[in-house]
Amino acid sequence: MAGRGPQTFKKRQKEEQRRQRQEEKRQKRLQRKQGDETQETETNPEEASLAEDEQNLTATVSNSLSTE
């Protein structure tokens, strides 16, 4: 190994940094994906509640229109 030039050392360092960046990006993607999944489970009850409220409102409006 002592006979290798500085270009080889720099190249190996550069490749290692590239691998590290790829791994960091992969970890961030996984975290975002897991975060999105938890947000979906948290917002689904809210969306269901909003949809139910909207149905109730529609029913109330249609009832009041039919009584007039």
C-alpha positions in Angstrom: 0.0 0.0 0.0 2.9 2.3 0.6 3.6 2.5 -3.1 0.2 4.0 -4.1 0.1 7.6 -5.0 -2.0 10.4 -3.3 -4.6 10.2 -6.1 -5.6 6.7 -5.0 -5.9 7.8 -1.4 -8.0 10.8 -2.4 -10.2 8.7 -4.6 -10.8 6.2 -1.8 -11.7 9.0 0.6 -14.0 10.5 -1.9 -15.8 7.2 -2.6 -16.2 6.6 1.2 -17.7 10.1 1.6 -20.1 9.3 -1.3 -21.2 6.1 0.4 -21.7 7.9 3.7 -23.9 10.6 2.0 -25.9 7.9 0.2 -26.5 6.1 3.6 -27.5 9.4 5.2 -30.0 10.1 2.4 -31.4 6.6 2.7 -31.9 7.0 6.4 -33.6 10.4 5.9 -35.9 8.9 3.3 -36.9 6.1 5.7 -37.5 8.5 8.5 -39.7 10.7 6.2 -41.6 7.6 5.1 -42.2 6.5 8.6 -43.2 10.0 9.6 -45.7 10.1 6.8 -47.2 6.8 7.9 -47.7 8.0 11.4 -49.2 11.3 10.2 -51.6 9.3 8.1 -52.8 7.3 11.0 -53.1 10.4 13.1 -55.0 12.4 10.5 -57.4 9.6 9.4 -59.6 9.9 12.5 -59.8 13.7 11.9 -60.7 13.2 8.3 -63.3 10.7 9.3 -64.7 13.1 11.8 -64.8 15.9 9.2 -66.6 13.7 6.7 -69.1 12.7 9.4 -69.7 16.4 10.2 -70.1 17.2 6.6 -72.7 14.4 6.2 -74.6 15.7 9.3 -74.6 19.2 7.9 -75.8 18.0 4.5 -78.6 16.1 6.2 -79.6 19.1 8.3 -79.7 21.4 5.3 -81.7 19.0 3.2 -84.2 18.5 6.1 -84.7 22.2 6.6 -85.2 22.7 2.9 -87.8 20.0 2.7 -89.8 21.4 5.7 -90.0 24.8 4.1 
